[in-house]
Structure formats: C-alpha cells, structure tokens
Amino acid sequence: QVQLEESGGGSVQPGDSLKLSCAASGRTFMYGVRAWFRQAPGKEQREFVAGTLWNSGYTYYADSVKGRFTISRDNAKKTAYLQMNSLNSDDTAVYYCAAGRSVASKSPDGFESWGQGTQVTVSS
C-alpha cells in the first residue's frame, strides 16, 4: 500500500496560479502511475485532471486543463506536483492525488490509493 497526502490548496482569484503537492510514503515502487483528479461541488464523479508515468515521466492531461496545468514529479522526494495557471471558477473543486498501476488511465477505477484531498476555490 501507499499513503498519499495532498497540500497546497487554497482560495484564489480568477487568473491566479496555485501549486499542489502530493507526498507519498510506503510501497511507492508498486504504483507506476500518479494522477490528479478533482470533484467539483455537487458532482458525484471525480474528474481526471492530469497523470504521469513515474519511471518515464510521460504526462497526459484532460482537455479542459491542457496548456494551463502541468504535472511533474520529484523522484527523490516521492512527490508529485500540479502547477495550475490561469485558474477560473470551473476549476473550483476538491483535488485528489491517486496512485495506480494502469498505464495512462483516466478512470478513477484505475487507481488503488487516494489522498484525502485539498480544496481549491477560485472566486472573485
């Protein structure tokens, strides 16, 4: 098992930037994919945001965030990051970090471990 802890959420204005972190501990070597999902207010489903293959560094994104969000990783710190630029109200959600083994999965079902989430609120 792997334990994930998100940080970096907060309240910002439209157009601002925010960087989220996802620190991992435990058997991280068992999970080759790390991703960010989000769940907007009133929505039942978690929406895929961005993912990365830990060993190769390959990244993939949801169309809604391409060009604005960047996922990255620090192998030594076992930490993944999500740099979010040009934020707008549609980005308001609880952001979750997830770890899994399904290559390039965009479905929550493809991930076995989840963090508790961090709130991001974009409002003027």
Accessible surface in RSA format (square Angstrom, percent):
REM  Atomic radii and reference values for relative SASA: ProtOr
REM  Chains: A
REM  Algorithm: Lee & Richards
REM  Probe-radius: 1.40
REM  Slices: 20
REM RES _ NUM      All-atoms   Total-Side   Main-Chain    Non-polar    All polar
REM                ABS   REL    ABS   REL    ABS   REL    ABS   REL    ABS   REL
RES GLN A   1   129.82  72.6 112.58  82.3  17.24  41.0  48.68 103.6  81.14  61.5
RES VAL A   2     8.67   5.7   1.21   1.1   7.46  18.0   1.21   1.1   7.46  20.2
RES GLN A   3    99.79  55.8  94.78  69.3   5.02  11.9  60.06 127.8  39.73  30.1
RES LEU A   4    15.48   8.6   0.12   0.1  15.35  38.6   0.85   0.6  14.63  39.4
RES GLU A   5   126.87  72.8 122.97  93.0   3.90   9.3  39.00  75.4  87.88  71.7
RES GLU A   6    17.09   9.8   1.53   1.2  15.56  37.0   0.00   0.0  17.09  14.0
RES SER A   7    60.29  50.9  55.77  74.4   4.52  10.4  41.66  88.7  18.63  26.1
RES GLY A   8    38.38  47.3   0.00   N/A  38.38  47.3  25.20  69.2  13.18  29.5
RES GLY A   9    30.57  37.7   0.00   N/A  30.57  37.7   2.94   8.1  27.63  61.9
RES GLY A  10    29.41  36.3   0.00   N/A  29.41  36.3  29.27  80.3   0.14   0.3
RES SER A  11    95.98  81.1  65.25  87.1  30.73  70.8  37.85  80.6  58.12  81.4
RES VAL A  12    23.58  15.5  14.94  13.5   8.64  20.8  21.60  18.8   1.98   5.4
RES GLN A  13   108.68  60.8 108.67  79.4   0.01   0.0  22.45  47.8  86.23  65.4
RES PRO A  14    67.81  49.4  47.52  43.3  20.29  73.7  47.85  39.5  19.96 124.1
RES GLY A  15    53.14  65.5   0.00   N/A  53.14  65.5  28.43  78.0  24.70  55.3
RES ASP A  16    59.66  41.8  54.86  54.6   4.80  11.4  12.28  28.9  47.39  47.3
RES SER A  17    58.46  49.4  38.88  51.9  19.58  45.1  22.19  47.2  36.28  50.8
RES LEU A  18    31.81  17.7  27.03  19.3   4.78  12.0  31.81  22.3   0.00   0.0
RES LYS A  19   106.92  52.2  91.33  56.0  15.59  37.1  41.49  37.3  65.43  69.7
RES LEU A  20     0.00   0.0   0.00   0.0   0.00   0.0   0.00   0.0   0.00   0.0
RES SER A  21    28.38  24.0  28.38  37.9   0.00   0.0  10.14  21.6  18.24  25.5
RES CYS A  22     0.00   0.0   0.00   0.0   0.00   0.0   0.00   0.0   0.00   0.0
RES ALA A  23    49.52  45.5  46.32  71.5   3.21   7.3  46.72  65.8   2.80   7.4
RES ALA A  24    12.42  11.4   0.00   0.0  12.42  28.3   1.31   1.8  11.12  29.4
RES SER A  25    58.87  49.7  56.19  75.0   2.67   6.2  43.04  91.7  15.83  22.2
RES GLY A  26    43.21  53.3   0.00   N/A  43.21  53.3  25.43  69.8  17.77  39.8
RES ARG A  27   136.40  57.3 135.34  69.0   1.06   2.5  23.69  32.4 112.70  68.3
RES THR A  28    24.45  17.4  17.68  17.9   6.77  16.1   8.64  11.6  15.81  23.9
RES PHE A  29   168.32  84.2 130.16  80.6  38.17  99.3 143.24  86.8  25.09  71.8
RES MET A  30    59.70  30.9  45.93  30.4  13.77  32.8  51.66  43.9   8.04  10.7
RES TYR A  31    16.80   7.8   7.67   4.4   9.13  23.7   2.00   1.5  14.80  18.2
RES GLY A  32    31.57  38.9   0.00   N/A  31.57  38.9  25.08  68.8   6.48  14.5
RES VAL A  33     3.18   2.1   2.54   2.3   0.64   1.5   3.00   2.6   0.18   0.5
RES ARG A  34    10.88   4.6  10.88   5.5   0.00   0.0   0.47   0.6  10.41   6.3
RES ALA A  35     0.00   0.0   0.00   0.0   0.00   0.0   0.00   0.0   0.00   0.0
RES TRP A  36     0.00   0.0   0.00   0.0   0.00   0.0   0.00   0.0   0.00   0.0
RES PHE A  37     0.00   0.0   0.00   0.0   0.00   0.0   0.00   0.0   0.00   0.0
RES ARG A  38    12.97   5.4  12.65   6.5   0.32   0.8   1.33   1.8  11.63   7.1
RES GLN A  39    45.17  25.3  41.16  30.1   4.01   9.6  10.12  21.5  35.05  26.6
RES ALA A  40    30.10  27.7  25.06  38.7   5.04  11.5  25.06  35.3   5.04  13.3
RES PRO A  41   101.14  73.7  71.20  64.9  29.94 108.8  83.58  69.0  17.55 109.1
RES GLY A  42    87.29 107.6   0.00   N/A  87.29 107.6  44.76 122.8  42.53  95.3
RES LYS A  43   132.82  64.8 123.68  75.9   9.14  21.8  77.29  69.6  55.52  59.1
RES GLU A  44   162.57  93.3 134.95 102.1  27.62  65.8  53.60 103.7 108.97  89.0
RES GLN A  45   138.23  77.3 131.88  96.4   6.35  15.1  54.79 116.6  83.44  63.3
RES ARG A  46    73.70  30.9  63.41  32.3  10.29  24.5  13.17  18.0  60.53  36.7
RES GLU A  47    78.14  44.9  72.25  54.7   5.88  14.0  41.66  80.6  36.48  29.8
RES PHE A  48    15.17   7.6   8.74   5.4   6.43  16.7   8.74   5.3   6.43  18.4
RES VAL A  49     0.42   0.3   0.32   0.3   0.10   0.2   0.42   0.4   0.00   0.0
RES ALA A  50     0.00   0.0   0.00   0.0   0.00   0.0   0.00   0.0   0.00   0.0
RES GLY A  51     0.00   0.0   0.00   N/A   0.00   0.0   0.00   0.0   0.00   0.0
RES THR A  52     1.31   0.9   1.31   1.3   0.00   0.0   0.00   0.0   1.31   2.0
RES LEU A  53    32.67  18.2  32.67  23.4   0.00   0.0  32.67  22.9   0.00   0.0
RES TRP A  54    38.95  15.6  38.61  18.7   0.35   0.8  25.93  13.8  13.03  21.1
RES ASN A  55   141.62  97.7 113.06 109.3  28.56  68.8  35.74  86.0 105.88 102.3
RES SER A  56    83.36  70.4  43.85  58.5  39.50  91.0  52.70 112.2  30.65  42.9
RES GLY A  57    22.48  27.7   0.00   N/A  22.48  27.7   6.62  18.2  15.86  35.5
RES TYR A  58   120.54  56.3 110.07  62.6  10.48  27.3  81.64  61.4  38.91  48.0
RES THR A  59    48.91  34.8  35.24  35.7  13.67  32.6  12.90  17.3  36.01  54.4
RES TYR A  60    15.93   7.4  11.91   6.8   4.02  10.5  15.93  12.0   0.00   0.0
RES TYR A  61    37.32  17.4  34.14  19.4   3.18   8.3  28.43  21.4   8.89  11.0
RES ALA A  62    15.43  14.2  11.76  18.1   3.68   8.4  15.43  21.7   0.00   0.0
RES ASP A  63   119.90  84.0  97.38  96.9  22.52  53.2  38.65  91.0  81.25  81.0
RES SER A  64    60.98  51.5  35.40  47.2  25.58  58.9  46.75  99.6  14.23  19.9
RES VAL A  65     0.33   0.2   0.31   0.3   0.02   0.0   0.33   0.3   0.00   0.0
RES LYS A  66   122.25  59.6 102.25  62.7  20.01  47.6  57.78  52.0  64.47  68.7
RES GLY A  67    87.28 107.6   0.00   N/A  87.28 107.6  43.58 119.6  43.71  97.9
RES ARG A  68    48.76  20.5  44.77  22.8   3.99   9.5  36.55  50.0  12.21   7.4
RES PHE A  69     5.78   2.9   0.00   0.0   5.78  15.0   0.00   0.0   5.78  16.5
RES THR A  70    71.64  51.0  71.02  72.0   0.62   1.5  43.42  58.3  28.21  42.7
RES ILE A  71     4.66   2.7   0.00   0.0   4.66  11.2   0.00   0.0   4.66  12.7
RES SER A  72    48.99  41.4  43.19  57.6   5.80  13.4  37.92  80.7  11.07  15.5
RES ARG A  73    73.63  30.9  47.53  24.2  26.10  62.1   1.60   2.2  72.03  43.7
RES ASP A  74    43.56  30.5  38.93  38.7   4.63  11.0  11.97  28.2  31.59  31.5
RES ASN A  75    84.33  58.2  69.23  66.9  15.10  36.4  30.23  72.8  54.10  52.3
RES ALA A  76    99.96  91.9  58.77  90.7  41.19  93.7  71.57 100.8  28.40  75.2
RES LYS A  77   136.65  66.7 117.27  72.0  19.37  46.1  71.89  64.7  64.75  69.0
RES LYS A  78    88.28  43.1  88.28  54.2   0.00   0.0  48.89  44.0  39.39  42.0
RES THR A  79    12.68   9.0  12.68  12.9   0.00   0.0   5.37   7.2   7.31  11.0
RES ALA A  80     0.00   0.0   0.00   0.0   0.00   0.0   0.00   0.0   0.00   0.0
RES TYR A  81    38.30  17.9  38.30  21.8   0.00   0.0  25.35  19.0  12.96  16.0
RES LEU A  82     0.00   0.0   0.00   0.0   0.00   0.0   0.00   0.0   0.00   0.0
RES GLN A  83    54.24  30.3  54.01  39.5   0.23   0.5  26.37  56.1  27.87  21.1
RES MET A  84     0.00   0.0   0.00   0.0   0.00   0.0   0.00   0.0   0.00   0.0
RES ASN A  85    57.74  39.8  57.74  55.8   0.00   0.0  14.66  35.3  43.08  41.6
RES SER A  86    62.14  52.5  55.25  73.7   6.89  15.9  18.70  39.8  43.44  60.9
RES LEU A  87     2.23   1.2   0.00   0.0   2.23   5.6   0.00   0.0   2.23   6.0
RES ASN A  88    57.14  39.4  57.10  55.2   0.04   0.1  30.20  72.7  26.94  26.0
RES SER A  89    74.01  62.5  63.70  85.0  10.30  23.7  35.14  74.8  38.86  54.4
RES ASP A  90   117.74  82.5 100.15  99.7  17.60  41.6  28.62  67.4  89.12  88.9
RES ASP A  91     0.77   0.5   0.77   0.8   0.00   0.0   0.00   0.0   0.77   0.8
RES THR A  92    25.61  18.2  23.58  23.9   2.03   4.8  21.75  29.2   3.86   5.8
RES ALA A  93     1.47   1.4   0.93   1.4   0.54   1.2   1.47   2.1   0.00   0.0
RES VAL A  94    41.33  27.2  41.14  37.2   0.19   0.5  41.14  35.7   0.19   0.5
RES TYR A  95     0.00   0.0   0.00   0.0   0.00   0.0   0.00   0.0   0.00   0.0
RES TYR A  96    27.41  12.8  27.41  15.6   0.00   0.0   3.63   2.7  23.78  29.3
RES CYS A  97     0.00   0.0   0.00   0.0   0.00   0.0   0.00   0.0   0.00   0.0
RES ALA A  98     0.00   0.0   0.00   0.0   0.00   0.0   0.00   0.0   0.00   0.0
RES ALA A  99     1.06   1.0   1.06   1.6   0.00   0.0   1.06   1.5   0.00   0.0
RES GLY A 100     0.00   0.0   0.00   N/A   0.00   0.0   0.00   0.0   0.00   0.0
RES ARG A 101   121.87  51.2 101.75  51.9  20.12  47.9  47.14  64.4  74.73  45.3
RES SER A 102    51.58  43.6  43.30  57.8   8.28  19.1  23.61  50.3  27.96  39.2
RES VAL A 103   111.64  73.5  87.77  79.5  23.87  57.5  87.77  76.3  23.87  64.7
RES ALA A 104    40.17  36.9  27.46  42.4  12.71  28.9  27.46  38.7  12.71  33.7
RES SER A 105    18.38  15.5  10.09  13.5   8.29  19.1  13.22  28.2   5.16   7.2
RES LYS A 106   110.43  53.9  95.55  58.6  14.87  35.4  55.92  50.3  54.51  58.1
RES SER A 107    49.61  41.9  46.19  61.6   3.42   7.9  38.83  82.7  10.78  15.1
RES PRO A 108    42.80  31.2  38.89  35.5   3.91  14.2  39.13  32.3   3.67  22.8
RES ASP A 109   140.72  98.6 106.08 105.6  34.63  81.9  36.45  85.8 104.26 104.0
RES GLY A 110    11.11  13.7   0.00   N/A  11.11  13.7  10.42  28.6   0.69   1.6
RES PHE A 111    11.30   5.7   0.21   0.1  11.09  28.8   0.29   0.2  11.01  31.5
RES GLU A 112    90.16  51.8  59.99  45.4  30.17  71.8  42.53  82.3  47.63  38.9
RES SER A 113     7.41   6.3   3.37   4.5   4.04   9.3   7.13  15.2   0.28   0.4
RES TRP A 114    70.70  28.4  45.94  22.2  24.76  58.1  34.66  18.5  36.04  58.5
RES GLY A 115     5.97   7.4   0.00   N/A   5.97   7.4   0.77   2.1   5.21  11.7
RES GLN A 116   163.39  91.4 143.47 104.8  19.92  47.4  61.00 129.8 102.39  77.7
RES GLY A 117    22.08  27.2   0.00   N/A  22.08  27.2   0.47   1.3  21.61  48.4
RES THR A 118    18.63  13.3  12.74  12.9   5.89  14.0   7.68  10.3  10.95  16.5
RES GLN A 119    84.49  47.2  75.92  55.5   8.57  20.4  50.10 106.6  34.39  26.1
RES VAL A 120     0.00   0.0   0.00   0.0   0.00   0.0   0.00   0.0   0.00   0.0
RES THR A 121    42.86  30.5  42.75  43.3   0.11   0.3  31.97  42.9  10.89  16.5
RES VAL A 122     4.45   2.9   0.00   0.0   4.45  10.7   0.00   0.0   4.45  12.1
RES SER A 123    70.53  59.6  57.60  76.9  12.93  29.8  30.23  64.4  40.30  56.5
RES SER A 124   126.19 106.6  68.63  91.6  57.57 132.6  48.23 102.7  77.97 109.2
END  Absolute sums over single chains surface
CHAIN  1 A     6329.6       4852.3       1477.3       3111.3       3218.3
END  Absolute sums over all chains
TOTAL          6329.6       4852.3       1477.3       3111.3       3218.3
